[in-house]
């Protein structure tokens, strides 16, 4: 390696200025952190999802000097993924980054867990991610450039008591990440994932409020604390930026060490 090649790297590799990103479910929960991270790095953000709550996310993103647009849509509806990609291209011109973040998790014991519980989670967590990636790749392949980032989970690697559909969908999302990488890498498209651990969000409020369950979680995290939204933002910027152009088919756990214990 020559000195000249080393000097070819700069912190501009982490810049997303002029890029256009889609973040499904990007106005609430961890999705909000992903949206804001991309905006802080310079990307315009397009947010499709079921929630109509735009206020806080819209304000924070606009403060970064970039554009933001929202689309109220059920991403599992027939034709919706194609409509999302089309709407983003109409607003911003193209799509450079797709973040498949939207996900749901319903809990029930295995013997009480039926198709009515199973289908919605598979449709949102897996099928919508597949269809959106398929539609986004139509834009990215001719341009020979793109980033697809799937939000997996530490339950992509574990059983997941009381949530067989969630665990199954997140395991499958890792497989989808690797399969798409294998197909799309030759077009300079990077397909990676992020596996968040346990985070202090509205979804985990009940778990954190009970001493026994809160202690169980902390006992399994070497960092000995719940994750906070900013803990995920650097990983998102890295995988969305030029800095990760030779990272492909990888799922980055951001879990405080949960998976090693």
N, C-alpha and C positions, 0 to 999 in steps of 0.2 A: 504494500500500500504506500502510495506516494504522499508527500506533504500536500501536494496540490489537491489530491482527492479528499484529504481531510479538511482542507479549507473550503471544499465545496458545500459543506454543511453550514447552515445558519439557523438561528432561532425562527427565521421566517418560515421554516418548514412546518411550524405549528400553526401558522396563520391560516384562517379560513376565509379571508377577505375575498368577497366576490363569489363565494360558493353559495349554493342553495340546498337547504336540507329539509327533509320531511321527517317529522317525529310523530308517530302515531301515539295518541293519548298523551301528548306532550304538554298539556296544560295543568296536570295534577300529579301529585306523588313524585316518584323518581323521574318520571317523564319530564316534569317541569325542570328538574336539575339538568337533564340532558339538553333541553331546549335552550336554557339560559347559557349553558356552557358553550354551545355552538354559536350563539349570538355574541358572547363575549369574545370569541375567537374571530368574529367578523362575518359569520354566515347569516344569510336571510333564512328565516324559519317558517315552514308551512306545517300547520298542526291540524290534522284530521282526527276526529274522535267523537264520542257520544256526548261528552260533557259540554255544556254551553258556558261553563265558567271560564271566561277569558281575561277578566280584569287584571289581576295581579301579574300573571304571566305576560300579558300584552304590555303592561307598563314597564316591567323590568327589561324586556327584550328591546322595546323602543328606546330605552335609555342607553342602549349600547350603540345607537346610531345605525341600526340595520332595520330591514323591513320584516314584518310578521303578518301572516294571514292564517285565519282559522276556517275550518270546514266542518260543519256539523254533519256527521255521516256515520252510519253503521258499516264499518269496514268489512263485515262478514256478508253483507247483502250482495246479491248477484250483480256483477258489473261495477261494484263500488271501488275495488282496487284500481281499475282502469280509469275511473272517474277522478280518483285522488291524484294519480300521476298526471293526468291531463290538466287538472285544475292548477297543480303546482307549476307545470310548464307554461300555462297561460299567464299565470301571475308573475313568475320569475324568469321565464325563458327556458329553463331546463331544470333537471334535478341532478345534483352531484353526490348527495349523501342521502341514504335511506336508513332511518333508525326504526326497526320494528320493535317498538316498546310496549304497545298496548297489550294488556294481559288481565285475566281475571282468575280468581282462585276461590272456589266454594268447597267447604269442608263437610265431610260426612263419613261415617264408618263404611268400610268396604261393602258389607252386606246390605247397606242402605243406599249405596251409591249406584244410581241407574243411568240410563241413557239421557234422561232429562238433565242430570248433573254433568254428564260426560260431554255431550255434544257442544254446548256453548263454549266450554273451555278449549276444546280442540279447535273449534272454529275461529276463536279470537286469537289464542296463543300460538297456533301453528298454521292453520290453513290460510288465514289472512296474511301472515308473514310470507308464506310461500307465494301467494298470488301477487302481493305487492312487489316482492323481489323479482318475480317473473316480468311484471309490467315495467319496473324500473330498469331492468337489464336491457329492455328494448331501446331505451334511451342511452344507456351507458355503453353498450357494445359498439355502436357506430362511432362514438366519441373516444373510444379506447381509454376510458377513464371513469372511475366511480368507486364509491364506498358503500357497502351494505353492512350494517351493524345490527345484529340480533341480540335482544336483551334476554339472556338465558337466566340461570338461577343456580344457587348452590344445590338446589334440588334437581338440577340436570345431572347430578352425580350421586344422589342419595334417594332413598325410598320415598319419603314424604308421607308420613302417617296421616290418614284421613283425607288424602287428596291424590288419589291415583291418577286422575286426569291431568292435574297440574304437573305432577312429576313426569308423567308420560309425555306430555306436550313439550316440556322443557328438555327432556332427554332427546326428543325428536328434533327440537330446534337446533341442538348441537350437531346432529347428523345432517340437517339441512345446510347449516353453515359450512360444514366440510365438503358436502357435495357441490354446493354452488361455487366454493373456492376452486375445487378441482376443475370445474367447467369454465369459470370466468377469469381465472388468473392470467390466461394468455391474452386477454383483452385489457390488461392493466386495471382490472377491477379487484379490489380487496374485499373479501367477505369474512368478517370476524364477529365475535360475540363478547358480551360482558356478562359475567355472572355475579350479580350483587348478592351479598350475604344478608344479614339481619340489620334493617335500617329503622331509625326512629321516624316513622311516618304514621299517618292516620290509620293505616291498615294494621299496624302493630301496637296501637295504643292500648288495647285490652291486655295483650300479652305483657306489655311493659308495666301495666298498672298492678299486676298481681305479683307478689313477692316470689312465689314459687316458680312461675313460668319465666319471670324476668331473670331469676338466678340461674335457671337451667340454660337459658340462652347465653348469658355472660360466662358461665362455666365452660362453654364450648367455643368461646372466642378468645384466642391468645391475647388479642389487643385489650380484652376486658372492658369493652364498651360497645354500644350500639353504633352502627355507622350513621353518619350524617350526610345530607345531600352533597355538600362540597367534596366529600371523599370520592365521589364518582365522576366529578366533572373533568378532572385531568385525564382519566382513562378515555372518556368520550372524545375529548379534543385530540388526543394522541391517535386513536383509531380512525378518526375522521379526516386527519390531516396527512400531508405529504410525509411527515415524520415516520409513518407506519407503512410506507409503500412496499416494504419487503416482509411485512407481517401479514400472513394470509392463512385462513382456516383455523385460527387460534381463538380460544375462548379465555378471556382474561378475568380471573376471579378477583373481585374487589370485596373482600369479606373479613378483613381483620385477622385472617389466618384460620377461619372456621373449618375449612376443608382439611386441614392438617391435624386436627385434634379429634 
